[in-house]
Amino acid sequence: MDRLRVAFAPGVTPDKWARVWRERHPRIRLELLPIEEDRQRAVLDDGEADLVLARLPVDREHPTPLHCVVLYDEVPVVVASVEHFVGAADEVTTADLDDEQLVAPERSGWRPNAEQLTFPPMSDKDAIEVAAAGTGVVVLPMALARLHHRKDVVHRPVADLPPTQVGLLWKVEDDGPVHQDFVGVTRGRRASSGRG
């Protein structure tokens, strides 16, 4: 294998792993491919990428089985306009947000008790723009809130929502030494250590 193609979802930063990979494997070219979150599974199925740094969950069984190594958790944050009360808090709970309008669905399925308006589907960036206008709030993984940060919004952790996870995915049928070496890099294994 003379190249390794690693796709990554928005807000996932592969830089530290890419640096280690390039030091350890100078003869295997690493290609980093930014993708939209809705393409995480498709780039593996289509053969566009060898591995994906993905925001979970992803269907790991269809159309072919995938390996998955969970790398880290992401804190959920609420994003609101700078005038919103959440700006005065260090963190909030879902009870604090019970009267709010969500401009986009929250990943775990949580909804405030207040009657919700129907917003059209929108990107994370657009949802933050709508929140900046004071129309409602959006709850996202912190990495996405930082990626699309604006001066007219604040974000605060939501203490009682489950975190999202970022994992490394690849096809079971394609598993090999190069894939396992990249897993080792993401897990912090030294070049001399065995897999375990």
JOSUL-V148800 format. One line per field, one symbol per residue. phi: phi as a letter, one per 20 degrees, with the letter a starting at -180 (. if undefined). psi: psi as a letter, one per 30 degrees, with the letter a starting at -180 (. if undefined). burial: 1 if it has 9 or more other C-alpha atoms within 8 Angstrom, else 0. A space follows every 50 residues. Layout:
phi=???
psi=???
burial=???
This chain:
phi=.dbcddebfgnedegfffffgffecfedfedecfcfgfdgfffffemfce bcedeeecfedcecfdebdfeaedffcedbffeffffedebccfffdfde eeebfegeofcfffgefedfgbfgfffffffffnfrccdcfgffffgdgc feccccfdfdeffecdcddafgfegagfffffggffenffgeeefr
psi=kflkjjlklkfkjgeeeeeeeeeeiffjkkkkjkllefgeeefeefgfle lkjlkllkjgekflkklkjkelkkkklkkllfflfffflellleefgfgl kkflkkeffkklfkkkljklklleeeeeeeeefgfalkklkeeeeeegkl fgllkkkjegkkllkklkklkefgkaeeeeeeeeeffgklefllk.
burial=00011111110100001101110000011100101010011011100011 11111000010001111100100111111111000110001111001101 11110100000100000000000100110111011111111111100100 0011111110101111111111001000110111110000000000
